[in-house]
Amino acid sequence: MELAKIETFAKVQPADVSGADMLVARCLSAAADGDTNAYYDLGVAYSTGSHGVDCDLIEAHKWFNLAASHGHEAAAWCRADVSDEMTAIEIADAQRRAREWLRQSDVCVA
């Protein structure tokens, strides 16, 4: 009796490690090093629900806020834009998450 490979039935495909699948992972790694553009890119991903993440305005605001606090002008505009669609409680949650990120990553705000 010949055994079939599981890939035949499961239709397993390797992840695209060079493309959009990895954008969020690469940005999170760069954000841990304080990369302002990575903060902005994460804000864009979460605000649009792209690159494998769901649309989450709280997370988007958090990342835009971090980028804006480091002088990223476009992030400040994007933060204001997503704020228009959020409640005061959601904005406060996003700000709390941004402060937690800074504490956990030991990245100092310039």
C-alpha positions in Angstrom: 0.0 0.0 0.0 1.4 3.4 -1.0 1.0 6.3 1.3 0.0 9.7 -0.1 1.6 12.9 1.0 -0.6 15.1 3.1 0.2 18.0 0.8 -1.8 16.2 -1.9 -5.0 16.5 0.2 -4.4 19.6 2.2 -3.4 21.8 -0.7 -0.6 23.3 1.4 1.1 26.4 0.0 4.1 28.0 1.5 3.8 31.5 2.8 5.0 34.3 0.6 7.8 35.4 2.8 8.9 38.1 0.3 5.6 39.8 -0.3 2.7 41.4 1.5 2.2 38.4 3.8 5.3 39.5 5.7 4.8 43.3 5.7 3.3 43.4 9.2 5.9 41.1 10.7 8.7 43.2 9.1 7.1 46.4 10.3 6.6 45.1 13.9 10.3 44.1 14.0 11.3 47.6 12.7 8.9 49.3 15.0 10.5 47.6 18.0 13.7 49.4 16.9 11.8 52.7 16.8 11.4 53.0 13.0 8.9 55.8 12.5 8.1 54.7 8.9 7.2 51.2 10.3 4.8 52.8 12.8 3.2 54.6 9.9 3.0 51.5 7.7 1.4 49.6 10.5 -1.2 52.4 10.9 -2.0 52.2 7.2 -2.3 48.4 7.3 -4.7 48.5 10.3 -6.7 51.4 9.0 -7.3 49.7 5.7 -7.5 46.1 6.8 -4.7 45.1 4.5 -1.6 42.8 4.5 -3.3 40.1 6.5 -4.7 42.2 9.4 -8.3 43.1 10.0 -9.4 46.7 10.0 -8.9 48.0 13.5 -9.1 51.7 14.1 -7.8 51.5 17.6 -4.6 49.8 16.5 -4.4 52.2 13.5 -4.7 55.2 15.8 -2.0 53.7 18.1 0.5 53.3 15.3 -0.3 56.7 13.7 0.1 58.3 17.1 3.5 56.7 17.6 4.6 57.9 14.2 3.2 61.4 14.6 4.9 61.7 18.0 8.2 61.1 16.2 7.5 63.8 13.6 5.9 61.9 10.8 3.6 64.5 9.3 1.4 62.2 7.2 0.8 60.1 10.3 -0.6 63.1 12.1 -3.1 63.7 9.3 -4.0 60.0 9.2 -4.5 59.9 13.0 -6.9 62.8 12.8 -8.7 61.1 10.0 -9.3 57.8 11.9 -10.1 59.8 15.0 -13.2 61.1 13.2 -14.6 57.6 13.1 -13.8 56.7 16.7 -15.4 57.3 20.1 -13.6 59.1 22.9 -13.3 55.7 24.7 -11.7 54.1 21.6 -9.2 57.0 21.3 -8.3 56.7 25.0 -7.7 53.0 24.5 -5.5 53.7 21.5 -3.5 56.2 23.5 -3.1 53.7 26.3 -1.9 51.1 23.9 0.7 53.5 22.4 2.0 54.3 25.9 2.2 50.5 26.7 4.1 50.0 23.4 6.6 52.6 24.4 7.1 51.2 27.9 7.5 47.6 26.6 9.8 48.4 23.7 12.0 50.9 25.6 11.7 53.3 22.7 12.0 56.9 23.8 9.8 59.6 22.3 11.9 62.3 20.6 
